[in-house]
Amino acid sequence: MSAGREGSAFAVTLRNLERRFGDFVAVNRISLDVARGEIFGFLGPNGAGKSTTIRMLCGLLEPSGGSGTVAGFDIRTEREQIKRNIGYMSQKFSLYDDLRVEENIDFYSGIYSIPREKKAARKAWVLEMASLQDHRQTRTGALPGGWKQRLSLGCALLHEPQVLFLDEPTSGVDPLSRRSFWDLIHQLADQGVTVFVTTHYMEEAEYCDRLAMIYRGELVALGTPSEMKGSLMADQVLALACDRSHEALGVAAAVPGVRDAALFGQHIHLMTEDAATLAPRLQAALEAAGFRVESVEQITPSLEDVFVSLIEARDRADGVQQEFAQ
């Protein structure tokens, strides 16, 4: 596989990366390093700055400030070299639905200037990787979403890049196909490919080696999934099981000491500084309001709990700063 520029210890390096659109700061001074062969997750809500960051890393958008490298190439001055040394796949599949599977692979072989002597071998690799050997003559638009997704991944890897960018790649794909897709990603990482993936599916984030959480264009947390749920989690989490949980949510959220409350299936998760103190007060308040409480217990936070907690903490800090400024 193409290794990009030799001598670079990291697949991606960013220092104070910034992108402004007029007065709007879409990406605000992000710094991070991604090791070669790492599966790196980039998490954040819609509009947080994930896709803007990806576009800068892929050489599609010039930074307004800061610096960085991808595959050893400078994101400001060597954008064309970056484009030749990375793979890119977005949630909007770039395949041509009117072409057959084999024709799409041939088309992208031309786009990536695959040498004539390697084209047959690379096509065979994509068909095998995507399990589409028996569907090479199928019109691409007729493929199920999961198969189309694997074909799109294969086309992004035709030129054997060492860094692969996946921008919300499993959006709209069924859970089984999503799991199969992540199995492929882990196989690629085992072969030394660096995978930089944005996602809003928190359960997918568990598959990553390390994660960065971005909110309002700023990096709010960086670490492994275990670190995110351990030392980076400031709040404690209570899981509440009771009848009429949708109605109980408002009552629970109003109990003093609750920083945030959200539905998780039939349960309610509550963020607090002191779970042991809050639990009996919470149960008493709900029972007084006519709800039947089955259990209130402290739990290990999920990544979604962590994300909500970090966002709430950032919003509280911003609110304090705005009040102070006034």
WOBELHU-V630735 format. One record per pair of residues at least 24 apart in sequence whose ideal C-beta (glycine too) atoms are under 6 Angstrom apart, sorted by the first residue. I is the first residue (numbers start at 1). J is the second residue. If there is no record, write none. Layout:
I|J  I|J
//
This chain:
1|160  1|162  2|85  2|160  2|161  2|162  3|162  4|71  4|72  4|85  4|162  5|72  5|73  8|72  10|35  11|36  11|163  11|194  12|70  13|68  13|69  14|68  15|66  15|67  16|66  17|63  17|66  17|68  18|64  18|65  18|66  19|52  19|63  19|64  20|64  25|217  26|52  26|217  27|52  27|53  27|217  28|217  28|218  30|219  32|212  36|194  37|189  37|192  37|194  38|194  38|209  39|189  39|195  39|208  39|209  40|196  40|210  41|197  41|205  41|208  41|211  42|198  42|212  43|205  43|211  43|213  44|214  44|215  48|214  48|215  49|214  49|217  50|198  51|167  54|165  54|167  58|88  58|165  59|83  71|163  85|161  86|161  86|163  87|156  87|157  87|161  87|164  88|165  89|152  89|153  89|156  89|166  89|169  90|167  91|168  91|171  93|148  93|152  95|140  95|152  97|140  97|141  99|140  100|137  100|139  101|132  101|135  101|136  101|138  101|140  102|136  104|140  108|155  108|158  109|158  112|158  112|159  122|158  126|154  129|154  130|154  145|173  146|173  146|177  149|173  149|181  163|194  164|193  164|195  165|196  166|197  167|198  168|198  182|207  202|303  202|304  205|303  215|311  215|314  220|310  220|314  221|310  228|306  229|301  229|306  233|301  233|306  235|271  235|309  236|272  236|275  237|269  237|299  237|301  237|305  238|270  238|275  238|296  238|298  239|267  239|269  239|297  239|299  240|268  240|296  241|267  241|294  241|295  242|286  242|291  242|293  242|294  243|292  248|286  248|291  251|286  251|289  255|281  255|282  255|285  260|308  260|312  269|305  271|309
//
